[in-house]
Amino acid sequence: MSPRIDAFLKLAVEQQGSDLHLISGLPPRIRVHGLLQSVHFRELSSGDVELMLSEILTPQQHERLLASAAVDFAIDAGELGRFRCNVYRHSRGLGGVLRAVPGHVPSLDELGLPASIKLAVTQPKGLILVTGPTGSGKSTTMAAMVDQINSTRRGHIVTIEDPIEYVHAFKKCVMTQREVGVHAPSFAEALRDALREDPDVVLVGEMRDPETIALALTAAETGIQVLATLHTSGASRTIDRIVNAFPARRHDQVRVMLADSLRMIVSQQLVRTADGEGRIAVAEVVINTHAVASMIRTGNSHKLDSAIQTGVSAGMQSLDGALRDLVREGTITGEEAHARAFDKGQFEPLVAAERGGARAERV
């Protein structure tokens, strides 16, 4: 790798940054605890960025960049760890974002996620969905789920990713990790292959299209445990996204398949801690009880909020409820909770109280 990009990656790791941004016309930037911060360095020229990023691209990745103007891949930076990279062309040349992938796969307990998630992972079949916006920690949660299975059960785990982020060691399971664009042309093709590879568990890095979604549902129906992600916020939106990916004439069929195969939806976000020194995952958790399955089957996913409220004893939790608990504990601020909440109105008094307290302290 380029010595200069290596130095920037080292700085990002030392500052506990999640992402390094390299864009011509600007100094390098590092995202630390959710906020972008400029590095004390001169503005990068288009030549600087071109040189640094071209040196981490393989010839095949260069070709993909020329063909599509953007390419995703991962690099191993030795002691600095692995980085998921996106290199793209823009109006001033090349740009790149390199996201740090921790070398250690955290456990579900270390992530502070509800115990019901670990319990769902122990059930050897069905579909578990992890959803949330880009940068919400979905990949880390999925890796922790895979590690939990790898550590406690015997079987064959197939992961389909774009690109491969966490590299899993062989523990109790046989691990097969495939990268879209390198080992298979698409998620759908890799998933179709996986069904012929005697899998017990299949991780689908992203359900992007109807074909991949249909194959994932079919795999879950046949008794394979499927872990998959979607870029949606909230369980009801997730159900609607899956159903609406298909023509209207297939909606009833997809709802039935989903109601029968779904085990859990984890819809998560990363929130800044009150001290500003980190971020933690907070999640809405929906378990597919008989009541939830009935809502999905009959097209009443908009009623899932009520099912969550009555399903707390079964391990469900609402995002807003989890945020309230974190505010009560002093882990996050009311303002942060308000920014992340679905029902923002209930957090407005907390924000007002915090701002009033801040004004009183200044006086």
C-alpha positions as CSV (number, residue, x, y, z in Angstrom):
1,M,0.0,0.0,0.0
2,S,0.9,3.6,-0.3
3,P,2.9,4.8,2.7
4,R,0.7,7.9,2.9
5,I,-2.6,6.1,2.9
6,D,-1.1,3.7,5.4
7,A,-0.3,6.7,7.7
8,F,-3.9,8.0,7.4
9,L,-5.3,4.5,8.2
10,K,-3.1,4.3,11.2
11,L,-4.3,7.7,12.4
12,A,-8.0,6.6,11.9
13,V,-7.4,3.5,14.0
14,E,-5.6,5.5,16.8
15,Q,-8.4,8.0,16.9
16,Q,-11.0,5.1,17.1
17,G,-12.4,6.3,13.8
18,S,-14.9,4.3,11.8
19,D,-14.3,5.7,8.4
20,L,-11.5,7.5,6.5
21,H,-12.6,9.9,3.7
22,L,-10.2,10.8,0.9
23,I,-11.6,13.4,-1.6
24,S,-9.7,15.7,-3.8
25,G,-10.0,19.4,-2.9
26,L,-10.3,18.7,0.9
27,P,-8.1,17.5,3.7
28,P,-8.6,13.9,4.7
29,R,-11.5,13.4,7.1
30,I,-12.1,10.7,9.8
31,R,-15.5,9.9,11.2
32,V,-15.1,9.6,15.0
33,H,-18.1,8.4,17.1
34,G,-20.4,9.4,14.2
35,L,-19.0,12.9,13.4
36,L,-16.7,13.7,10.5
37,Q,-13.5,15.5,11.6
38,S,-10.8,17.1,9.4
39,V,-7.2,15.8,9.7
40,H,-4.6,18.5,10.2
41,F,-3.2,18.1,6.7
42,R,-3.2,20.1,3.4
43,E,-6.0,19.8,0.8
44,L,-5.5,16.7,-1.3
45,S,-5.1,17.2,-5.0
46,S,-6.8,14.9,-7.5
47,G,-3.3,13.4,-8.2
48,D,-2.8,12.7,-4.5
49,V,-6.1,10.8,-4.2
50,E,-5.6,9.0,-7.5
51,L,-2.1,7.8,-6.5
52,M,-3.2,6.6,-3.0
53,L,-6.4,4.8,-4.1
54,S,-4.9,3.3,-7.3
55,E,-2.2,1.6,-5.2
56,I,-4.8,-0.4,-3.2
57,L,-6.8,-1.5,-6.3
58,T,-6.1,-4.8,-8.0
59,P,-6.2,-4.9,-11.8
60,Q,-9.6,-6.5,-11.7
61,Q,-10.9,-3.8,-9.4
62,H,-9.5,-1.2,-11.7
63,E,-11.5,-2.7,-14.5
64,R,-14.7,-2.7,-12.5
65,L,-14.1,0.9,-11.5
66,L,-13.7,1.8,-15.2
67,A,-16.8,-0.1,-16.1
68,S,-19.1,1.2,-13.4
69,A,-17.4,4.3,-11.9
70,A,-17.5,2.7,-8.4
71,V,-16.1,-0.4,-6.8
72,D,-16.5,-2.1,-3.4
73,F,-13.7,-4.3,-2.0
74,A,-11.9,-5.0,1.3
75,I,-8.2,-4.8,2.1
76,D,-6.0,-6.3,4.8
77,A,-3.7,-3.6,6.2
78,G,-1.7,-6.0,8.4
79,E,-1.6,-4.8,12.1
80,L,-4.1,-2.1,11.3
81,G,-6.7,-4.6,10.5
82,R,-9.2,-4.9,7.6
83,F,-11.0,-2.1,5.8
84,R,-14.1,-2.1,3.7
85,C,-13.5,0.3,0.8
86,N,-15.6,2.1,-1.7
87,V,-13.7,3.9,-4.5
88,Y,-15.7,6.1,-6.8
89,R,-15.4,8.7,-9.5
90,H,-16.8,12.2,-9.0
91,S,-16.6,15.6,-10.5
92,R,-13.1,16.2,-9.3
93,G,-11.6,12.8,-9.9
94,L,-11.4,9.8,-7.6
95,G,-12.8,9.6,-4.1
96,G,-12.6,6.9,-1.5
97,V,-14.1,5.9,1.8
98,L,-12.4,3.2,3.9
99,R,-14.3,1.7,6.8
100,A,-12.4,0.0,9.6
101,V,-13.5,-3.6,10.3
102,P,-12.4,-4.7,13.8
103,G,-10.1,-7.7,13.8
104,H,-12.0,-9.1,16.8
105,V,-15.6,-10.3,16.1
106,P,-17.6,-8.9,19.1
107,S,-20.1,-11.2,20.9
108,L,-23.8,-10.4,21.1
109,D,-23.2,-9.7,24.8
110,E,-20.4,-7.2,24.1
111,L,-22.7,-5.4,21.7
112,G,-25.2,-4.9,24.5
113,L,-28.1,-6.4,22.4
114,P,-31.1,-8.0,24.0
115,A,-30.8,-11.6,25.2
116,S,-33.8,-12.5,22.9
117,I,-31.5,-12.1,19.9
118,K,-29.0,-14.7,21.1
119,L,-32.0,-17.0,21.9
120,A,-33.3,-16.6,18.3
121,V,-29.9,-17.4,16.8
122,T,-29.8,-20.7,18.7
123,Q,-32.9,-21.9,16.8
124,P,-31.5,-23.8,13.8
125,K,-33.9,-22.7,11.1
126,G,-35.9,-19.7,9.9
127,L,-35.2,-16.2,8.7
128,I,-33.6,-13.5,10.9
129,L,-33.5,-10.0,9.4
130,V,-31.1,-7.2,10.6
131,T,-32.2,-3.9,9.3
132,G,-31.1,-0.2,9.6
133,P,-29.6,2.6,7.6
134,T,-26.1,2.6,6.3
135,G,-23.5,2.7,9.1
136,S,-25.9,1.4,11.8
137,G,-23.7,-1.6,12.7
138,K,-25.7,-4.3,10.8
139,S,-22.6,-6.1,9.6
140,T,-21.1,-6.2,13.1
141,T,-24.4,-7.6,14.5
142,M,-24.5,-10.2,11.7
143,A,-20.9,-11.2,12.4
144,A,-21.6,-11.6,16.1
145,M,-24.6,-13.9,15.2
146,V,-22.4,-16.0,12.9
147,D,-19.7,-16.2,15.6
148,Q,-22.3,-17.3,18.1
149,I,-23.4,-20.1,15.8
150,N,-19.8,-21.0,14.9
151,S,-18.9,-21.3,18.6
152,T,-21.9,-23.3,19.8
153,R,-23.1,-25.6,17.0
154,R,-21.7,-27.9,14.4
155,G,-22.6,-27.4,10.7
156,H,-21.8,-25.5,7.5
157,I,-22.1,-21.7,7.4
158,V,-22.0,-20.0,4.0
159,T,-21.7,-16.2,4.0
160,I,-22.4,-14.1,0.9
161,E,-21.0,-10.6,1.2
162,D,-20.1,-7.6,-0.9
163,P,-17.3,-7.4,0.2
164,I,-16.2,-9.8,2.8
165,E,-15.7,-7.8,6.0
166,Y,-15.1,-10.0,9.1
167,V,-13.0,-13.1,8.4
168,H,-14.3,-16.0,10.5
169,A,-12.1,-18.7,11.9
170,F,-13.0,-22.3,11.9
171,K,-14.5,-23.2,15.3
172,K,-17.2,-25.8,15.5
173,C,-18.5,-25.0,12.0
174,V,-17.1,-25.3,8.5
175,M,-17.0,-21.7,7.2
176,T,-17.4,-20.8,3.5
177,Q,-17.2,-17.1,2.8
178,R,-17.9,-15.9,-0.7
179,E,-17.6,-12.3,-2.1
180,V,-20.0,-11.0,-4.8
181,G,-18.0,-9.9,-7.8
182,V,-15.1,-12.2,-6.9
183,H,-16.5,-15.6,-6.2
184,A,-20.0,-15.1,-7.7
185,P,-21.5,-12.6,-10.1
186,S,-24.5,-11.6,-7.8
187,F,-26.1,-12.3,-4.5
188,A,-28.9,-14.3,-6.2
189,E,-26.4,-16.5,-8.0
190,A,-24.3,-17.1,-4.9
191,L,-27.5,-17.9,-2.9
192,R,-28.6,-20.3,-5.5
193,D,-25.2,-22.0,-5.4
194,A,-25.3,-22.1,-1.6
195,L,-28.5,-24.1,-1.6
196,R,-26.6,-26.9,-3.3
197,E,-23.7,-26.7,-0.9
198,D,-25.3,-28.5,2.1
199,P,-25.6,-25.4,4.3
200,D,-27.0,-25.2,7.8
201,V,-26.7,-21.4,7.9
202,V,-26.6,-18.9,5.1
203,L,-25.8,-15.2,5.6
204,V,-26.9,-12.9,2.9
205,G,-25.1,-9.6,3.1
206,E,-28.0,-7.7,1.5
207,M,-31.3,-8.7,0.0
208,R,-31.2,-6.3,-3.0
209,D,-33.6,-7.7,-5.5
210,P,-36.8,-9.9,-5.7
211,E,-34.8,-12.9,-6.9
212,T,-32.5,-12.8,-3.8
213,I,-35.5,-12.2,-1.5
214,A,-37.4,-15.1,-3.0
215,L,-34.4,-17.5,-2.7
216,A,-33.9,-16.4,0.9
217,L,-37.5,-17.1,1.8
218,T,-37.4,-20.5,0.1
219,A,-34.2,-21.4,1.8
220,A,-35.7,-20.5,5.2
221,E,-38.9,-22.5,4.4
222,T,-36.8,-25.6,3.7
223,G,-35.2,-25.5,7.2
224,I,-32.0,-23.6,6.5
225,Q,-31.2,-20.7,9.0
226,V,-31.0,-17.5,6.9
227,L,-29.5,-14.3,8.3
228,A,-30.0,-11.3,6.0
229,T,-30.0,-7.5,6.0
230,L,-32.1,-4.8,4.5
231,H,-31.7,-1.0,4.4
232,T,-35.0,-0.3,6.2
233,S,-36.0,1.3,9.5
234,G,-38.5,-0.5,11.6
235,A,-40.2,-3.9,11.4
236,S,-43.4,-2.7,9.6
237,R,-41.3,-1.0,6.9
238,T,-39.2,-4.1,6.5
239,I,-42.2,-6.3,5.9
240,D,-43.6,-3.8,3.4
241,R,-40.3,-3.5,1.6
242,I,-40.1,-7.3,1.1
243,V,-43.7,-7.7,0.0
244,N,-43.6,-4.6,-2.3
245,A,-40.5,-6.0,-4.0
246,F,-42.8,-8.3,-5.9
247,P,-45.7,-7.8,-8.3
248,A,-49.1,-7.2,-6.7
249,R,-50.3,-10.6,-7.8
250,R,-47.6,-12.3,-5.7
251,H,-48.2,-10.2,-2.5
252,D,-50.4,-12.7,-0.7
253,Q,-48.0,-15.6,-1.5
254,V,-45.0,-13.6,-0.2
255,R,-46.8,-12.7,3.0
256,V,-47.6,-16.3,3.7
257,M,-44.0,-17.3,3.0
258,L,-42.7,-14.6,5.3
259,A,-45.2,-15.3,8.0
260,D,-44.1,-19.0,8.0
261,S,-40.4,-18.5,7.8
262,L,-39.6,-15.4,9.7
263,R,-38.1,-15.7,13.2
264,M,-37.0,-12.2,14.1
265,I,-36.5,-8.7,12.9
266,V,-33.8,-6.6,14.5
267,S,-34.0,-3.0,13.4
268,Q,-31.0,-1.1,14.8
269,Q,-29.3,2.3,14.9
270,L,-26.0,3.5,16.4
271,V,-26.5,6.3,18.9
272,R,-23.8,8.6,20.5
273,T,-23.2,8.2,24.2
274,A,-23.8,11.2,26.5
275,D,-20.1,11.7,27.1
276,G,-19.4,11.9,23.3
277,E,-16.8,9.2,23.6
278,G,-18.5,6.4,21.7
279,R,-21.6,4.9,20.1
280,I,-23.8,2.0,21.1
281,A,-26.3,-0.1,19.2
282,V,-30.0,0.3,20.1
283,A,-32.6,-1.9,18.5
284,E,-36.3,-2.6,17.9
285,V,-36.8,-6.3,18.3
286,V,-39.8,-8.1,16.8
287,I,-40.3,-11.9,17.4
288,N,-42.6,-13.8,15.0
289,T,-45.2,-14.9,17.5
290,H,-48.6,-16.2,16.4
291,A,-50.0,-12.7,16.6
292,V,-47.2,-11.2,14.5
293,A,-47.5,-14.0,11.9
294,S,-51.2,-13.3,11.6
295,M,-50.6,-9.6,11.1
296,I,-48.0,-10.4,8.3
297,R,-50.3,-12.9,6.7
298,T,-53.3,-10.6,6.6
299,G,-51.4,-7.5,5.4
300,N,-51.6,-5.7,8.7
301,S,-48.0,-5.0,9.3
302,H,-48.9,-1.5,10.4
303,K,-50.2,-3.0,13.6
304,L,-46.8,-4.4,14.6
305,D,-46.2,-1.6,17.1
306,S,-49.1,-2.8,19.2
307,A,-47.7,-6.4,19.0
308,I,-44.3,-5.1,20.3
309,Q,-46.0,-3.4,23.2
310,T,-47.8,-6.6,24.3
311,G,-44.8,-8.9,23.4
312,V,-42.2,-7.5,25.9
313,S,-42.4,-10.7,28.0
314,A,-41.6,-12.7,24.9
315,G,-38.4,-10.6,24.3
316,M,-39.6,-7.9,22.0
317,Q,-38.8,-4.2,22.5
318,S,-39.6,-1.0,20.7
319,L,-36.8,1.3,19.6
320,D,-38.4,4.3,21.4
321,G,-38.7,2.2,24.6
322,A,-35.0,1.2,24.4
323,L,-34.0,4.9,23.8
324,R,-36.1,5.9,26.9
325,D,-34.2,3.4,29.0
326,L,-30.9,4.7,27.9
327,V,-31.8,8.3,28.6
328,R,-33.1,7.3,32.1
329,E,-29.7,5.5,32.7
330,G,-27.8,8.6,31.6
331,T,-26.2,6.6,28.8
332,I,-27.4,8.9,26.0
333,T,-29.0,12.4,26.0
334,G,-32.6,13.2,25.4
335,E,-31.5,15.2,22.3
336,E,-29.8,12.1,20.8
337,A,-32.9,10.0,21.6
338,H,-35.1,12.6,20.0
339,A,-33.0,12.5,16.8
340,R,-33.2,8.7,16.5
341,A,-36.8,8.1,17.7
342,F,-39.7,7.0,15.6
343,D,-42.2,9.0,17.8
344,K,-40.2,12.2,18.4
345,G,-43.0,13.9,20.3
346,Q,-42.5,11.9,23.4
347,F,-38.9,13.0,23.7
348,E,-39.5,16.7,23.2
349,P,-40.0,17.4,26.9
350,L,-36.6,15.7,27.6
351,V,-34.9,17.9,25.0
352,A,-36.5,21.0,26.5
353,A,-35.5,20.0,30.0
354,E,-31.9,19.5,28.9
355,R,-31.7,22.8,27.1
356,G,-33.2,24.6,30.1
357,G,-30.7,23.0,32.4
358,A,-27.8,24.0,30.1
359,R,-29.1,27.6,30.1
360,A,-29.3,27.6,33.9
361,E,-25.7,26.3,34.2
362,R,-24.4,29.1,31.9
363,V,-26.2,31.7,34.0
